[in-house]
């Protein structure tokens, strides 16, 4: 658990004035955050996870999808439309 002196030092660096009650709460909160980071450090990296999966060196093929191919579907799915445009509320 992080010490009260460390919490006071962090508060000083952040230019915060904390009461004794707030120092106790921050001590618990900061300790929980640091414990979570320690848990993350122990987890395998994404590269290690990918290397464990049997990908066989194959990457998926890139496919070009034209926006014109899905334009009609998007306009049809819009709740409010006029001709070939989607109507939205005025912003200004």
C-alpha positions in Angstrom: 0.0 0.0 0.0 1.2 3.5 -0.8 2.3 5.5 2.2 0.8 8.7 3.5 4.1 10.5 2.8 4.0 9.4 -0.8 0.4 10.6 -1.1 1.3 14.0 0.4 4.3 14.3 -2.0 2.0 13.5 -5.0 -0.5 16.0 -3.7 2.2 18.6 -3.3 3.4 18.0 -6.9 -0.2 18.3 -8.1 -0.6 21.5 -6.0 -3.5 19.9 -4.1 -4.4 20.5 -0.4 -5.8 17.3 1.1 -7.3 16.7 4.5 -6.3 13.7 6.5 -9.6 11.9 5.4 -8.8 12.7 1.8 -5.2 11.4 2.2 -6.6 8.1 3.5 -9.0 7.8 0.6 -6.3 8.7 -1.9 -4.0 6.2 -0.3 -6.5 3.4 -1.0 -7.4 4.6 -4.5 -3.8 5.0 -5.6 -2.9 1.6 -4.2 -5.8 0.1 -6.1 -4.7 1.8 -9.3 -1.0 0.7 -8.9 -2.2 -2.9 -8.1 -4.1 -2.9 -11.4 -1.1 -1.8 -13.3 1.0 -4.5 -11.7 -1.7 -7.0 -12.9 -1.5 -5.6 -16.4 2.3 -6.0 -16.4 1.9 -9.7 -15.7 -0.5 -10.2 -18.7 1.0 -11.4 -22.0 1.7 -8.8 -24.6 -0.4 -8.7 -27.8 2.6 -9.8 -29.8 3.0 -12.9 -27.6 -0.7 -13.7 -27.9 -0.6 -13.4 -31.7 2.5 -15.6 -31.9 0.7 -18.3 -29.8 -2.1 -18.4 -32.2 -1.5 -20.6 -35.2 -1.7 -18.0 -38.0 0.7 -19.9 -40.3 2.1 -16.6 -41.6 -1.1 -15.9 -43.5 -2.6 -12.5 -43.5 -6.1 -11.9 -44.7 -6.5 -10.5 -48.2 -7.3 -6.8 -48.4 -10.5 -6.0 -50.2 -11.4 -2.6 -51.5 -15.1 -1.7 -50.9 -16.4 1.3 -52.7 -18.6 3.6 -50.8 -21.0 3.6 -53.8 -21.6 -0.1 -53.1 -23.2 0.6 -49.7 -24.5 4.1 -50.3 -28.0 3.0 -51.0 -28.1 0.7 -48.0 -27.0 3.5 -45.7 -29.5 6.0 -47.1 -32.3 3.4 -46.8 -31.3 2.7 -43.1 -31.4 6.4 -42.2 -34.4 7.5 -40.1 -34.9 10.8 -42.0 -34.0 11.2 -45.7 -34.8 13.3 -48.7 -33.9 12.2 -52.2 -30.3 10.8 -52.0 -29.4 12.7 -48.8 -29.7 11.9 -45.1 -31.4 14.7 -43.2 -29.9 15.8 -39.9 -30.8 18.5 -37.4 -29.2 21.9 -37.9 -26.1 22.4 -35.9 -25.7 26.2 -36.1 
